[in-house]
Amino acid sequence: MPIAPPSLRPRLPDTPGGDRPETATQRLSWVVQMHYRMRTAAFGMLFLAVCLHARVEAVSASIWLFLGVLLIVYPHLQFRRARSSSAPLDTEMHNLSADSLLLGMAAAALGFPLWITFSSLLGTLSNNTANKGWPGVAETLLAFSTGALIGGLVWGFRLVPGNDLPTTLLCIVCLTAYLVAMGHIAFTRIQRLRDTREALQQRERDLLAANDALQRNLQAIDALQAQLREQAIRDPLTGLYNRRYLDATLQRELARSQRDDQPLALILMDLDHFKRVNDTYGHQAGDAVLLQLARLLTEMARAGDVASRHGGEEFLLLMPTMSLATARERAEALRHAFGSRGIPFGGLTLHATLSIGIAACPDHGNTAEDLFRHADRSLYQAKHGGRNRVEG
């Protein structure tokens, strides 16, 4: 009689949609145990069919002994052998071949009764095919034929194909039960495979969603880091670069100026009477003046220029590749533009002026200290020379 095939590989979790996949040991153990149960039941039903057949056909004591050991004891021995093996699944595949051989011997010993032989051959053939594929067909036919030859040599070759009605009906019932059981096992495994596949697909969707969320978080972090880096080098009120950024940039531009033998100019400017604006109109008015100057610097600066708030009411414009003469012209244009620009505040229009000191490289030095010293001295001269003027 047949034995049901093992699980569809790969082995699925124990429960449909289960979260934890089985280990290799658990998977092999399931196959061996399932075969043990099906082999015990199928061989037991075959033994009943033999008993019914023996009512009408005499069976010798040696055949009874062989059939008793094969159909009652043999399933337990094979299970013990597979369970104790270091490779249970491989051992169980060998057991299937042994089933075909021994069932062929049993069929020959009984004289090849039609339904018993047919049920035994169909069962072991379908079982080997389910477990081994097409090679299992040839292997089963060879093993069954070899077993039939051995049985014929041991108990003599005879052909008694007839079966009485009870034996035939029992074989039909047992074969039907086997096919239904095998179909149910296949359905269960396919259903569990489908459930597991759907669970894996859901996990994949969840993972993709989590990955998308992670990417968004990383982008947000990158944007925040960029914002923080930008804030670290910007003046919070005017949005211009701060002194720390200017100091680092000035060192780079000086090195480039000397390497490329190009001039560099620096304009240092200070708002005239800024304290008076704060005292008269308040600090918000002073902020409005600072913002107006920052906007003007941004408008008039070239792409490579660096406009910064140097501190308080002092601003600085760094102009690479600009000569001292051109810097004076730019400074005068800047002073004039700011002085003529009205600054709206609270219904009023304020006006302010600039005092500007200029320094250039290499005219006034080649270091940042030299340039700042000369620009600061020039700014001092502009302040004490009447304000609203350019010196340097």
Phi and psi in degrees as a GROMACS rama.xvg file:
@    title "Ramachandran Plot"
@    xaxis  label "Phi"
@    yaxis  label "Psi"
@TYPE xy
-78.4484  163.354  PRO-2
-124.469  136.715  ILE-3
-66.8996  151.244  ALA-4
-71.6498  161.327  PRO-5
-71.6547  -179.337  PRO-6
-64.1231  153.932  SER-7
-66.6182  132.029  LEU-8
-96.3183  141.354  ARG-9
-77.5833  154.27  PRO-10
-64.8778  140.007  ARG-11
-98.5245  168.942  LEU-12
-59.6568  159.035  PRO-13
-63.8517  -28.7913  ASP-14
-119.319  144.66  THR-15
-55.1671  128.608  PRO-16
72.0077  14.2377  GLY-17
-59.9859  157.358  GLY-18
-89.5219  -21.213  ASP-19
-117.286  116.996  ARG-20
-70.4546  154.733  PRO-21
-76.8  155.412  GLU-22
-81.4045  169.303  THR-23
-62.3742  -38.4018  ALA-24
-63.1961  -43.5037  THR-25
-64.0547  -39.115  GLN-26
-64.1702  -47.01  ARG-27
-66.4761  -39.3098  LEU-28
-61.9524  -38.2592  SER-29
-63.4034  -42.2591  TRP-30
-63.1089  -47.3375  VAL-31
-63.0153  -43.5872  VAL-32
-67.8256  -39.7139  GLN-33
-64.226  -42.8679  MET-34
-63.3463  -37.4564  HIS-35
-61.9412  -45.8722  TYR-36
-64.4698  -45.4289  ARG-37
-69.9266  -36.9171  MET-38
-65.9002  -42.5127  ARG-39
-62.4564  -45.3055  THR-40
-67.1994  -45.4483  ALA-41
-66.1342  -43.8213  ALA-42
-68.3689  -32.7136  PHE-43
-64.641  -42.2695  GLY-44
-65.6821  -36.3554  MET-45
-64.3275  -36.5799  LEU-46
-63.555  -38.3417  PHE-47
-64.0263  -41.305  LEU-48
-63.1016  -38.6694  ALA-49
-64.0632  -41.3283  VAL-50
-61.089  -43.0494  CYS-51
-65.3334  -40.2712  LEU-52
-63.9578  -35.0097  HIS-53
-68.3668  -14.3509  ALA-54
-67.2072  -28.5092  ARG-55
-112.763  -17.4778  VAL-56
-126.215  125.718  GLU-57
-66.7506  139.854  ALA-58
-124.756  128.138  VAL-59
-70.7529  163.33  SER-60
-63.3254  -38.6384  ALA-61
-65.5518  -36.4474  SER-62
-68.2254  -41.5614  ILE-63
-60.015  -41.364  TRP-64
-62.6162  -45.6202  LEU-65
-62.6993  -46.4314  PHE-66
-66.5932  -36.271  LEU-67
-63.9035  -45.5958  GLY-68
-64.2881  -44.497  VAL-69
-64.5263  -48.2895  LEU-70
-89.099  -19.0603  LEU-71
-110.009  -46.7872  ILE-72
-91.1922  -40.858  VAL-73
-52.9092  -44.2189  TYR-74
-56.8472  -37.7669  PRO-75
-71.75  -37.032  HIS-76
-65.3816  -42.19  LEU-77
-65.8421  -38.2015  GLN-78
-64.3407  -43.7515  PHE-79
-62.3569  -40.781  ARG-80
-64.2616  -45.5951  ARG-81
-68.1859  -40.7465  ALA-82
-65.1703  -34.8449  ARG-83
-86.8996  -4.17869  SER-84
-77.2576  151.649  SER-85
-74.082  -17.9226  SER-86
-129.984  77.7699  ALA-87
-57.1764  -40.9423  PRO-88
-67.1619  -41.9962  LEU-89
-62.8446  -40.8923  ASP-90
-63.3367  -40.183  THR-91
-66.2465  -34.3871  GLU-92
-64.413  -36.9642  MET-93
-66.5146  -35.5823  HIS-94
-61.7899  -36.7015  ASN-95
-63.5443  -38.8586  LEU-96
-66.1404  -38.7565  SER-97
-64.1649  -36.6852  ALA-98
-56.7239  -47.4304  ASP-99
-61.156  -44.0233  SER-100
-62.0803  -48.2011  LEU-101
-71.0794  -35.2825  LEU-102
-68.2027  -33.2838  LEU-103
-64.054  -40.2967  GLY-104
-62.7908  -42.1953  MET-105
-63.1812  -42.9292  ALA-106
-61.4792  -41.9523  ALA-107
-67.1463  -38.452  ALA-108
-62.585  -33.5675  ALA-109
-88.0457  -3.75478  LEU-110
86.4426  24.4895  GLY-111
56.4993  54.2778  PHE-112
-61.569  135.726  PRO-113
-56.4662  -57.4267  LEU-114
-72.0982  -35.1816  TRP-115
-66.2041  -44.2996  ILE-116
-65.0341  -45.5964  THR-117
-61.681  -45.0736  PHE-118
-63.5483  -42.7915  SER-119
-64.3397  -46.8132  SER-120
-66.5812  -45.5943  LEU-121
-63.1951  -40.6689  LEU-122
-63.9988  -51.3917  GLY-123
-70.2952  -30.6127  THR-124
-66.8737  -47.8069  LEU-125
-66.5312  -35.332  SER-126
-67.9443  -44.6284  ASN-127
-66.1447  -36.8076  ASN-128
-65.3978  -42.106  THR-129
-64.1561  -31.9654  ALA-130
-91.9528  -28.0329  ASN-131
-123.229  -5.87902  LYS-132
79.2263  -157.034  GLY-133
-59.7688  -36.3494  TRP-134
-57.7427  -27.1189  PRO-135
-65.6875  -27.2839  GLY-136
-65.3025  -52.6358  VAL-137
-62.7742  -39.9505  ALA-138
-63.5632  -40.9622  GLU-139
-66.5843  -46.8749  THR-140
-62.0787  -39.3319  LEU-141
-66.8258  -45.5542  LEU-142
-66.7812  -43.1443  ALA-143
-63.6781  -42.8533  PHE-144
-65.513  -40.1726  SER-145
-63.5955  -41.5972  THR-146
-63.5758  -41.2267  GLY-147
-62.5326  -38.0979  ALA-148
-65.0849  -44.2374  LEU-149
-63.004  -43.9476  ILE-150
-61.2609  -40.9428  GLY-151
-64.1657  -38.9808  GLY-152
-67.2116  -33.9077  LEU-153
-79.8376  -47.3779  VAL-154
-109.463  1.85409  TRP-155
93.1801  143.523  GLY-156
-85.5368  122.595  PHE-157
-150.456  155.789  ARG-158
-127.52  110.016  LEU-159
-128.193  77.464  VAL-160
-73.7158  -18.3556  PRO-161
-68.2415  146.073  GLY-162
-130.748  142.694  ASN-163
-76.1668  170.244  ASP-164
-61.5354  -46.4509  LEU-165
-58.8253  -42.0434  PRO-166
-64.6854  -43.0232  THR-167
-61.4608  -46.4564  THR-168
-62.6542  -41.1807  LEU-169
-63.7632  -42.2596  LEU-170
-62.9012  -40.9337  CYS-171
-63.6242  -44.6821  ILE-172
-62.747  -45.0324  VAL-173
-66.0085  -41.4788  CYS-174
-65.8996  -40.5827  LEU-175
-62.299  -44.2811  THR-176
-60.4335  -40.1079  ALA-177
-63.0218  -48.2523  TYR-178
-61.9893  -40.4131  LEU-179
-64.2464  -43.2476  VAL-180
-63.3413  -43.2038  ALA-181
-65.1697  -39.8737  MET-182
-63.7492  -39.7037  GLY-183
-65.9181  -40.9192  HIS-184
-62.2772  -44.8335  ILE-185
-61.8386  -42.4086  ALA-186
-61.6982  -44.2312  PHE-187
-61.5903  -44.4054  THR-188
-67.0373  -39.9454  ARG-189
-64.6857  -42.1191  ILE-190
-62.4467  -42.2759  GLN-191
-67.5842  -35.8753  ARG-192
-62.8358  -42.874  LEU-193
-63.5638  -44.9358  ARG-194
-61.3065  -42.844  ASP-195
-66.6451  -39.9519  THR-196
-62.213  -42.2239  ARG-197
-64.4748  -38.9206  GLU-198
-64.3813  -40.4226  ALA-199
-65.6611  -39.339  LEU-200
-64.3336  -39.1724  GLN-201
-64.8306  -41.2834  GLN-202
-62.5219  -38.5409  ARG-203
-62.9767  -42.8163  GLU-204
-63.293  -42.5091  ARG-205
-62.7053  -40.7214  ASP-206
-65.0992  -41.88  LEU-207
-63.3342  -40.8456  LEU-208
-64.3878  -41.9392  ALA-209
-64.5835  -38.8721  ALA-210
-65.4233  -40.6803  ASN-211
-61.7731  -42.9632  ASP-212
-63.7554  -39.6771  ALA-213
-64.2486  -42.432  LEU-214
-62.3466  -40.4637  GLN-215
-63.809  -40.8943  ARG-216
-64.2367  -41.4727  ASN-217
-64.6877  -40.4063  LEU-218
-63.9836  -39.7245  GLN-219
-64.588  -39.6399  ALA-220
-65.5715  -43.3652  ILE-221
-60.4972  -43.1925  ASP-222
-64.1493  -40.5349  ALA-223
-65.2077  -42.1397  LEU-224
-62.9367  -41.5737  GLN-225
-62.845  -39.5859  ALA-226
-64.5773  -41.9253  GLN-227
-66.3566  -40.1648  LEU-228
-62.6168  -39.6707  ARG-229
-66.9668  -41.5066  GLU-230
-64.4793  -31.2438  GLN-231
-68.348  -20.4091  ALA-232
-114.568  7.90661  ILE-233
-115.062  147.306  ARG-234
-76.9106  126.482  ASP-235
-64.7913  -27.6934  PRO-236
-83.254  -52.3781  LEU-237
-92.2212  -20.7053  THR-238
81.9941  -3.01086  GLY-239
-76.058  166.816  LEU-240
-63.8916  151.602  TYR-241
-94.4746  -179.958  ASN-242
-66.5485  -35.1938  ARG-243
-61.8208  -43.3562  ARG-244
-66.5231  -40.3826  TYR-245
-62.0316  -43.2299  LEU-246
-60.0673  -44.4453  ASP-247
-67.1067  -39.3645  ALA-248
-69.3292  -38.3152  THR-249
-61.9292  -40.2811  LEU-250
-62.4793  -42.356  GLN-251
-65.5155  -42.9061  ARG-252
-69.228  -34.3567  GLU-253
-64.9345  -42.8671  LEU-254
-62.5735  -40.6599  ALA-255
-67.8104  -39.9776  ARG-256
-60.6023  -43.408  SER-257
-71.9073  -36.2028  GLN-258
-67.4859  -41.482  ARG-259
-94.6465  0.402552  ASP-260
55.2166  49.5751  ASP-261
-117.658  148.431  GLN-262
-75.2187  168.238  PRO-263
-152.116  135.591  LEU-264
-123.544  153.11  ALA-265
-135.85  126.089  LEU-266
-110.897  118.576  ILE-267
-107.442  124.513  LEU-268
-129.187  151.116  MET-269
-139.101  136.179  ASP-270
-72.0273  131.652  LEU-271
-78.6607  135.583  ASP-272
53.6744  38.6597  HIS-273
-66.0251  -36.0042  PHE-274
-62.213  -34.9216  LYS-275
-65.5749  -37.4174  ARG-276
-62.9486  -44.6708  VAL-277
-64.3985  -43.0431  ASN-278
-69.0847  -34.0136  ASP-279
-83.2995  -44.9751  THR-280
-112.369  -8.05069  TYR-281
99.4832  165.929  GLY-282
-69.0211  -26.4713  HIS-283
-65.124  -36.1552  GLN-284
-65.9125  -41.2642  ALA-285
-60.835  -39.4542  GLY-286
-63.8818  -38.6684  ASP-287
-62.4861  -39.0794  ALA-288
-65.6197  -44.2701  VAL-289
-60.6015  -42.7685  LEU-290
-65.912  -36.3222  LEU-291
-65.3022  -40.6375  GLN-292
-66.7007  -39.95  LEU-293
-61.4295  -42.1007  ALA-294
-63.5616  -40.3467  ARG-295
-65.6162  -42.2899  LEU-296
-61.7605  -41.4808  LEU-297
-63.5758  -38.7567  THR-298
-68.7591  -38.8007  GLU-299
-92.5365  -13.6371  MET-300
-73.3536  143.816  ALA-301
-76.8095  173.694  ARG-302
-61.4884  -35.5477  ALA-303
-92.0829  -3.98349  GLY-304
-76.6325  156.819  ASP-305
-123.852  112.572  VAL-306
-98.1775  132.366  ALA-307
-144.137  156.155  SER-308
-94.1638  116.958  ARG-309
-82.6247  -17.0197  HIS-310
140.822  131.583  GLY-311
61.2331  -122.691  GLY-312
-100.431  14.521  GLU-313
-95.5246  134.817  GLU-314
-127.298  158.452  PHE-315
-141.478  139.152  LEU-316
-122.536  116.253  LEU-317
-96.1186  126.342  LEU-318
-127.453  94.4835  MET-319
-64.8701  153.383  PRO-320
58.5328  24.822  THR-321
-114.733  132.033  MET-322
-76.4236  167.586  SER-323
-64.1221  -41.3352  LEU-324
-64.3905  -44.6885  ALA-325
-65.9094  -36.2123  THR-326
-62.6284  -37.9899  ALA-327
-62.9194  -41.4117  ARG-328
-63.6008  -42.9384  GLU-329
-63.9864  -40.0252  ARG-330
-64.9349  -41.7303  ALA-331
-64.5527  -41.0773  GLU-332
-64.0774  -39.1064  ALA-333
-66.9384  -44.6893  LEU-334
-61.8871  -44.5628  ARG-335
-66.3667  -43.4887  HIS-336
-62.607  -39.7431  ALA-337
-72.6222  -40.2815  PHE-338
-65.5661  -29.2013  GLY-339
-92.3082  -2.37998  SER-340
-93.5787  125.842  ARG-341
-79.3906  146.454  GLY-342
-117.069  104.54  ILE-343
-70.3899  135.447  PRO-344
-156.423  116.337  PHE-345
54.0574  40.3934  GLY-346
86.3692  -4.49528  GLY-347
-107.467  163.641  LEU-348
-121.173  111.099  THR-349
-91.8913  156.107  LEU-350
-133.512  143.625  HIS-351
-143.901  160.468  ALA-352
-126.13  167.937  THR-353
-122.302  143.073  LEU-354
-109.29  134.349  SER-355
-129.906  135.669  ILE-356
-118.729  138.976  GLY-357
-118.084  143.177  ILE-358
-137.787  150.186  ALA-359
-141.434  152.679  ALA-360
-111.056  128.534  CYS-361
-96.8588  8.20227  PRO-362
-59.0338  -40.0747  ASP-363
-115.678  9.18886  HIS-364
138.158  171.482  GLY-365
-119.39  6.51224  ASN-366
-121.034  161.964  THR-367
-63.377  -37.1242  ALA-368
-63.2987  -42.0495  GLU-369
-61.8466  -45.6027  ASP-370
-66.2685  -44.4828  LEU-371
-64.35  -39.6084  PHE-372
-63.0015  -44.3942  ARG-373
-71.0488  -41.049  HIS-374
-64.2161  -38.2138  ALA-375
-68.9849  -37.7381  ASP-376
-66.8501  -39.2174  ARG-377
-66.1043  -40.7487  SER-378
-62.6308  -39.5427  LEU-379
-61.633  -41.2557  TYR-380
-64.3531  -38.8221  GLN-381
-65.5699  -38.4171  ALA-382
-65.517  -45.9956  LYS-383
-84.9591  -4.33088  HIS-384
-94.8164  6.51562  GLY-385
121.046  -0.617025  GLY-386
65.4938  171.442  ARG-387
52.4854  50.7096  ASN-388
-152.862  168.396  ARG-389
-117.066  133.324  VAL-390
-131.152  151.255  GLU-391
